[in-house]
Amino acid sequence: MKLAAVAFASALGALAQPGAFREITVAALRDKIAGGWAGQMIGVSFGAPTEFRALGRIIEEELPAWKPERVRNALDQDDLYVDMTLARVLDEKGLDAATEDFAEAFRQTRYRLWHANLAARRNLRRGLPAALAGHPRYNAHAHDIDFQIEADFIGLMAPGLFRQANRIAERAGRVMNYGDGIYGGMFVSGMYAAAFFERDPRRIVETGLACIPPRSSYARLIADVLAWHKLYPQDWKKVWRLIEEKWNVNDPCPAGALRPFNIDARLNGAYIALGLLYGGSDFGRTIEISTRAGQDSDCNPASAGGILGVVLGYEGIPQAWKSGIPPIAREKFRYTDYSFESIVESTLRRAIALIERSGGKRQGDRLWVRIEKPQPPRLERWDYGIVAERIPADDARWNFRGVWRTEKDQRLASEKGAEASIRFRGTGAIVVGPYLAHGGKADVYLDGKLDRTVDVCSDEDASKRDEAVWHVYGLKSGEHEIRLVLRGEPYQECRGTEVGVSALVVFR
C-alpha cells in the first residue's frame, strides 16, 4: 500500500502547473497528431499476428519481422474504425456531442464487433437507452477493453487538456462500458494528452493515472505497476509476473471467466504501461514489450505506439517503422470516410477548437494551451462477486428437455418448448452460449418466475461463441434455478429459431 501511495503522489507531482500556458505551433501540433495516428496504426499491425495467441504467458519466441507494408493491416482494424466512428460524431455534432449522439452513430454501424462493443450495439438496437447500453446490468462485458482501444481520438485532440478529455470520454465511453471500462479510456486518453508536452514515459503514465479515481481497481493496478517499476527498473518480465499473480484473477467476461483468456481493460492497460515504462522512448522496443506481454497483443501496442508517437511526432518515428504509411495515406479506413491524411486534419481542427474553448488562444501559426490539472470522475463500482465456477453444458447438473444436438462444447436446439435448466448456488450467473446468424428467442425463468425474453441473433453475418445469452448479479446468496425455454421464434432478420448453451458462469 505504501508503494501505491508513493505512485499516486508522484502522479500528482508530474502535472504541469494548472493554468500555465504552453506554446506550440500549428505545424508541431499537426506533426504530433500525425505521430499519434501513425503510432497506433503501426502498433496494431505489428501485434496483429500474435493477438490472443499468448494467454497468461510472455511471448518469448521470435516475433514476425516487421515489414513496412504490414501497416496496411491497420485499414481493417476495429482499433481504428470504431475510433473514427466516434471521432466523426464530434465532427458532425460538435464538441458537446452527447452520449445519445455517440450511441446513434454506433447503433447504425454494420461492421464486426466483439465483447462490450457488440453487447452495447445489440442493446441499442433492442431499444435500451444510450446511458445503459454499457451498464453491467445489461452488458456482461462492461469492464472489457473496448472503450480503452477506442479513446485515442480523445487524447489526440486534447493536448494538456485532461479535464476536457475526461468529459468527452465520460459521454462516449458510457455507450459501451462502465466503471473500470470507462477509466481505461480515460487513462489512455490522459496519457495521449500528456504526451504533447511531456517526453518522460514514466511521467506520462503517472499523469494518465491522475486522470482516474484513485480508489478504482484500475488505478490501484497502474499504481502497482509504477511502484514495481521503481523496484525493478530493468526487469519488465519480473513486473509482468507480479501483475499476473495479483491482477489476472476474477475476470467476469463470459469468454474469459476461469480461463487463461483475459480481455479486461485493467490487465491490458497494465501492458500498455509496461511498454511505455520499459521501452525507454525507443519506438520499436515500446511496442515489442506491449506485444510480448500477451493477451490483446495488437490493441496494447497500438495504444503504446500511439502515445509514444505523439511524443516523437510523425517526423521522429523511425523511417523503418513508418515508411509504409505514405503509400496508403489517402486510402480510407474500412467503414469510414477517413484516410490517414484526413483524420489527422480532422483531429487538428478539433484540437484547435478545444484549445480555444479551454482558455487558450491562437495567433497565426502559434497556439497557447492553457494546461489543465486532471480531475478524476466520481468513482463508480459494480460488485460482480467472485467468479466461483464454470459449469460446462456436458455437466450432469444441466437438464435438457426436447431435441438438443451437441456441437463441440455447445448444446443447440431450435424447436419450440425445448428447455435447458440448471440449479446453482451463488449470487449471480451468466448463461454462456453463441450468438448465431440464425438465432432465435427464448424465455428465461429465474427461480420459477419469468425474468425476460432474450434472443441470440448475432446482428452480424458470422456467429460468435462464448457470449452472454443471459446474466444476473446481486442475488440473495443461496440456491437458485434457471430455466431457458425456446419460443421457436426468429428475431427479426435472423430468420432462425436456434438457441445454444455452452456453460454457466457462477458468481458468489
N, C-alpha and C positions, 0 to 999 in steps of 0.2 A: 504494500500500500504506500509505503514511503517513497519508493521509486516512482510510482504512478503520480504521486503528488508533486514530485520534482518535475516530472514531464509536463504537467499542466502549468506549473509556474514558469517553466521555460517557454511554453507556448505563448503565454501572455507577454513575456518579455521579448518575444520575437517580433511583435507587431510594430509597425511604423506609428509614429506619433499621430493619434487621431486628429483630424482637422488639418494636418500638414498637407501642403501641395507638393506633388511630384510632377516634374515636367517630362513630356515625351513627345516626339514629333509624330505626325500622322504616318510618315513613312516607317518609322520604327514600330509604331503600333501595328501597322499592316503586316510588317515582317514577323512580328511575334505571333499575331493571329494565324498567319500562314504556317508558321512553325508548329503551332498547336494542332492545326488540322492535319498537317503533313505527318507529325509525330504519331498521331492517332492512327492514320492510315498505314504507316509503316509498322507500328507495333502490332496491330491486329493481323496484318498479313504475315508478319514474322511468326507469330504464335499460332496461327490457324492450324498447321499440321498436327499440333500436339493438344488441341483443345479437348479437355476431359479424358486424355489418354493416361494421365498420371493422377491417381486418386489416393490421397493420403501418403504420397511419396514425392521426393525430389526427383526431377528428371536428370539423371546422371549421364545418360547416354548422349552421344553427339547429336546436336540439333541439325535440322536440314540447313544446308548452306544458303546464305542469303543471295538472291539474285534480284537486281533492281526491278525486273519485270514482274516479280511476285506481288508488288504493291497494287497491281490491277485487281487482286482479290478483294481489296477494300471497297470497290464499287458495288459489291454484292453483300456487304456485311450489315447486320442489324445494328451494330455499334454506330454506324454512320447513318443509315437511312431512317432509323427511329429518331436519332439525334436531330436530324434535319427536318423530320416531320414536326417536331416540337418547335424548332427554330422558326419554321415557316409561320407558325401561329403568331409569333411576335412580329414578324414582317407584315402580316396581314391585319392583325388586330391591334398592334401597338404594344408598348412596354407594359401596359396594365392588363394584358390579356388574363382572363380568369380561368380557374380550373375547368369550368364548363367549356371554355373555348378550346383548351388543350384536349379535353375529352372528346369533343365533337370531331375534331380533326383525326384523333386516334381511332375513334369508332368507325370512321369511314374507310380506314386503310384496308388493303387487300393482301398485304404481304404476310409471310410466315412469321409467327411469333412463338415464344416459349414462356413457360413459368408465369411470373407475375404479370407480364405484358399480355400474354394470351388470356389468362383468367380475367384481367381487367377489361379487355376488349369484349369478351363474352358477357361480362356483367353489364357493360354499357349497352350492348346490343339487345339485352334482355330487359332493358328499362331501368336499371339501377342508377340512382343519381351519381353524378361525377365524383362527388366528395366521398362516396362509399365504395367506389369500384376497386380501390386498393386496400380497403379495410380488412383486417384478419377475419372478421365475422363472415365476410363474403369472398375473401381471397386467401386461400391457404398458402399462397406464396408471398405474402406481404413483406417479408423480410429478405426476399431473394435479391439478386444482384441488379435487377433490371434497370431501375432509375439510375443507379450508380454508373452504368455504362452509357447512359444517355444524357448525362448532365454536363458534358463537356461544353456544349453550346452556351451554357450559362456563364461559366467561368471565363470563357474566351471573349465575352462581351462586357466583362465586369472588372477591368484592371484596378486592383486595390479597393474595389467596391464590394466588400464582403457582406454587408447588410442587404444591399440591393440584390446580390446573388442569392442570398437565403430567401428573400421574399419571392423571387421568381421560382426557386426550387420548391418552396412550400406549395405554390399553386400548381406547378407542373407535376411534381413528384406524387402529389396526392392522388393522381389519376390511377397509378398502378402499384403504389407502395404505401407503407405506413411505418412510423417509428424508425427503427434502425434502417429500414429500407430507404426511407427518405433521407436520413442522416448520411447514408453512403453517398448520395448525390451532392449533399451539402459539403461533405468532406472533400470530395473530388473537385467540385467547382470552386471551393475555397482555396485549394492548392493551385488551381489554374489562376485564380485572381491574384494570388500572392506572387506567382512566377513572373509577372510582368515587371516587378520592381525588386525581386529578391533572387539571388543566384545560389545561395546555400541550400542544398536539398533538405537538410535537417530543419532549417527554419521554415521552409515551405511546408513540410509535414506538420510541424508544430502549429503553424498558422491554420492549416486545414482543421486540425484538432480543435483549435479555439472557436471554430465555427459551429460546433455541435455540442449538445448538452453533456456536461462532464459526467453526469451520473448514468448516462446511457451505456449499455453494454458495448456499443460500437466505440464510444470514446474510451472506455476502460481498456479495450483491446489495443487501440492505437497508442494509448499511454504506456501500456506494457511494452509494445514494440519499441517505442522511443527509449524507455528505460533499459531494455535489454540491449539496444544498440550502444548505449553508453558503456555497458558492462562488457560487451563483446564487439568492439568496433570493427574488427577484421573478420568476423566469422558469421556470415549471414545464415549458414546452414545450422549453426547452433541456435540462432534465434528462430529459424523456421521450426526446429524441433520443439522449442518452448511454446511457440504458438500452437503447434499441433497438439501437444499434451494438454494445454489448458483450454483452448478455444475450439478445437474441432470436435465438438460434442453437442448433442441435443439439437440437431438440425431438424426443424419441423416440416421441411419441404417433403411432400409425399414421395418424390423421387429419391430423396437422399436420406430419409429417416432410417437410422440404424444401418446405413450403408456407407461405403467409403466416399461416394459421390457427395460433393458439397458445393452448392451454388449460393450459399448465404452471403449477403453483402459484406458482413463484417470480416469473415475469414479472407475473402478475396480482396477486400480493401487493405488488409494487412500485407498481402502480397504486392500490392501497388507500392505501399510504403517501403517494403523491403527493397524493391528495385531502386527507388529513389535514394534511400539512405545508403545503400551499399554500392550503388552504381558509380559513385564518385564523379557525377556530372558527365560521365562518358556515355554517349547515346547507346552504343551497342551493348555495353555492359549493363546498363539500366534495364533495357527491355529483355536482355537474356536472363537476368535474375528473376524478374517478374514472370517470365515464361517457365523457367526451371522450377519455380515454386509449385507448379502444377494446378490442378483443378481447372478453373476457367482461364486457361493459359493463353488465350488470344485477347480476351477483354482486358485482363490486367496489364499486359504490356502496352495495350492501346492507350490506357489511361496514363500509365507512367511515361510512355513515349510522348504523349500529347503535352503533358505538364513540362517535361524537360524540353520539348520542342519550343514552348513559349520562352523558357529561359534562354535558350540558344538563339531563337529566331530562325526563320527558314534559312537564311544565309549561313547560319552557324551549324546547321545539321550537316554532317559529313557527306560529301558528294556520293560516296559509295552507297549510302542509305537512301538518298532522295533522288537519285538520277532517273528512277523510273517514273517519277511524278510528271515532269513536263510533257511526255508523250500522251498522257491521259488527262491533262489538266483541264481540258474543255469538254471531256466526256461526262455525261450525267451519272450520278449515283443512281442505282436502280430504285425505282418507285418514287423518285424525287425530280424536281426541276432544277436541282443544283449540280453544278460541276465544282471541282476544287476551286477554280478561279472565282466563280460566282458566290460560293459560300463564304469565301474569305472577304469579298467585298460587302456581302450582306452583313456579316458579323461586324465588320469595321463600322458600317453605318449605325448599327445598333449600339456599338461600344461608344461612339462619339455622342450619340443621343443620351445614353445613360450617364456618361461623364458630365455632360452639361446639366442634366436633371439633378445630379447629386451635388451641385455647388461648384463644379469645375467650370472651365472656360476654354474657349478656342480662339486663337488669334492667328489667322493664316494657316500655316502648316505646323503650328505648335499647339499642344494641349497641356493644360494644367489640371491634374487629377487631384481632387480632394480626398485623401485617403480616409477610409472608414475603419473603425475598430470593430472586429467581429462581435456579433451579438447572437449567441445560440438561441434557438427557438425554445418554446416551452417543451419540457420533457413529456413524451407520450410513450407508454409501455403497453404491451399486451402479454398477459401471462398465459402461455400455451399449456403450462405444466411441463413435466418431464416426459420425453419420448421413452415409453417403457417397453413397448413390444410391437413387433410387426408380425401379423398373423397371415400367412400366405393362403391363397384360395384353396390349396390342396390340404390344408389343416382340417382335422376331423371336427373342429369346432364350428366350421361353416356347414350350413344345411342348405341344400339346393333342391328345389321342387320344380317340376316341369322339365322341359327339354333344354339342357345345357350342354355345350360342347367344350372340349379342352383345346386350347391353342397356346402352346408353350406354357407360361405360368398363369394364363388367364382362363377364366370360365366365361363363356359368352352364350347369350340367349336372345331370341327375338320374338317369341310368341307371347301374346297377352296372358298375364297370370303367372308366368314363370317368376320364381321367387328365390332370393338369396337372403339368409338370415344368420345372425351370429349374436351370441351373448359375450359381453366383455366386462371387466372390472376396471374402472378408471374414471377420469373427469372429462375426457374428450376423445374424439376419434375422427379419423379420415377414412372413408371408403375409397380405396385406390383402384383405379381402372383406366381403360383407354378412352380418349376422345376419338370418335370414329367419323369418317367422312359420310357414313350411312347410319349415324347414331340416332337412337330414338329416346323415348321418355320413360321415366319410372317414378313411382311414388315411394317416398322413403318414410317409414314409420319409426319413431323413437319411443321406446317403452309403451308400445301399443297405440300411440297417437300419431296421426299423420303430421309430419313435420313440414314437408314441402314436396313439390314435384320437381324433378331435375331432368335434364337432358344431357346426352353425351355427344351431341353434334360438335365436331371439331371446328366448324366455321372455316375450315381450310380444305384443300384438296387431299391432304395427307392426314393419316391418323396419327395420334400421339399417345404414347404409353405412359404409365405411372402418373396419371393426373388425379386431381381430387374430384371424384364423382359427387361426393357429399362430405361435409365436415361439420363438426360441432365442438365447441370448447365451453368450459365453465360449468360442467355438470356437477351435481352433487356426487361426492365420492361414493362409489358403490357399484353394484351390478346393473348393467343396462342391456337392452336388446335393440338391435337394428334389424329392420326388415326392408328389403328393397324389392318392390313388386313391379314388374314390367307392365306398362299400359298398352303395349302393342301399337303405339302411335309414333309416327315420324315427327321430327322437329323441323318445321318449315322446309328449307331447300334440301335437307339431308336425304329425304325420301327413303329412309330406312328405319327399322324399329329395333335394331340390335343394341344391347347394353352388355358391358363386361365388368368383371370384378377380378382383381389380381391380389388384393391384400387388404387388411385393416390395420392402420397405424393407431396405436392406443397411447393416450396420454394419462399420466397420473400426477 
